[in-house]
Amino acid sequence: AVKLAPLADTVASGIEPVRAHASLRGVRLATEPPEGEPVELPHDPRWLAEAVHNLVKNAVEHSPSGSEVTVKWERTPVFVRLLVMDRGSGIDERHLPHIFKKFYRSGSGGSGVGLGLPLAKSIVERHGGLVSASPRDGGGTTFTVTLPHHSLLSLTKL
């Protein structure tokens, strides 16, 4: 159910189930909420936590032991940008247009069958948002989720 809810709580719900997996892999999980007032926006906390979970799990599975996956978010006047950043091997440019397609796998890393990223994309789009991936300077990938402060679409069909 869509409601005005704190993004920090939703992010924590999405990350928490990945912590043990990250610890086993030797990957540290860090969150960096923005300064000032907590960010609240209309969303379905259960579903958006699932999207965050899938993005963070993907980042952990593609990160080397001893590295860090960082989740941070920033507020602009119109939207909230949520970033999931890893220091993995990165995504080859030729794979970027395809990573959000069902069953697409860019390599042998990870344990999934290629449904986590497409599900995350679908959830974010149902919230009137966008998700993208880009290489990080120095290696790794940044997944960016952009969500509007105010619902642009009816979310009753989530």
N, C-alpha and C positions, 0 to 999 in steps of 0.2 A: 504494500500500500504506500502510495506517495504521500510524504509529509515533509514539513520543514524540519530538517534534522541537522545536527552538527556533522560536518564532513570528517572531523577527527575520529569520532566514534565509528563511523562507517569504515574508514581506512583501518583502524585498529581491528575491527571484526574481520576484515579481509586478510590482514597480515598474520594475525594470531595463529591460524591453523598451519602456516608455512614455517613458523619459527623452529620447530623440532627438525624439520627437513633441512632448513638452512644450517642449523647447528651441526647436524651430521655431516654436511658438505663443507663445513668450515667457512661459511659465508655469514657475515654480520648483516643484520637488518637494522636500518636506521630510519627514523622519521624526522622530518623537519617541518613542523607546522609554521605558518607565517606569524610574524609579530602582530600584536594587537588583538582585537576582538576575534573570538572563534568564528570560523567560516560556517555559516548555515546556508543551505540551499534546498529547494524542493527536490526530493528524490525518494526512491524506494531503497531504504537502507540494506535490506536483505539482498536485493539484486545487485546494487552497486558494489556491495562488499564482495559479491561473487566475481564481478569484473576485476576489482582490485586484486583479489586472491589469484585469479588466473594470470594477470600481468606480473605480479610479484613472484609467483611460482615459476613462471617461464624465465624470469630474470635470474632467480636463484639457480635453476637447472643449467643455465648457460654461463654461470660465473665460476671462476677458478677458486679453489680453496684459498683462504686468506684475504679474499676481496670483500667488498661491501656492496649491498644493494640499498639504495637510498630512495625513499618515497617522500616527496615534498609537494606542497601545493602553494599557489599564490593567487591572490585576488586581484582582479581588475574591476573597473566600474561595471562591466557587462557580463563577465564570465569568471569562472574559477579554472585554473590550469593545474592539473595534477600530473606530476612527473614521476615515473618509475625509472631509475637510472642504474645500470649495471656496468661492470668492468669486464664483461665476458669477451669473447672473440669477435663480437659484433655480427651484424647481418650483412652478408654480401649484397651489394647494390642490386644485383639481378634478382635477388629473392624478395626485396622490399615490397614490390607491387603485389606479391602473392601471399604474404604471411598471414593475412586475415581471411584467407579462403579456407573453407572446411577441408580437413584432412591433408592440408599442405604442410610439409615438413621440410625445412631448409637444410637439414643435415641429420646426423646420427645423435646429436646431443639431445638431452631431455628424455622424459619417459612417456610423454603423451602421444596421442594418435592424431594430433592436429585439430583439436576442437576448442581448446582453451582460448586462443586469441580470437577466433571467429565469434565465440560466445561473448567475450568481453566487448568486442566491437558492436554486436547486436544490442547488448544491454545499454551501452553508452549512447548509441543512436536512438534507442527508445526513450532516452532521457533528453533528447534534443541536442546531444553532444557529438563530438568527433573524437576519434582516436587515430594516432599516427605513430610511426616509429622513425627514428633517425639515428645515424651514427654519432657517437660521442667523440670529441677530440681526445686523443690519447687511448682510444679503444673502448669498446663496449657500445651499448645501445641505450637510448632514451625513448621510452614510450610516453607519449603526451596525450592526456585525456582533457578535453576542453568541454566544460559544462556551463550552461547559462545560469545566471543567478535566478532568473524567473522562467518558469516553464513556458516554452514556446509551443509545445504540443500537448495534446491530451495524453496523459500517461496511464489512463484507466485500463488499458489493454495489456499492461505488463504482466 
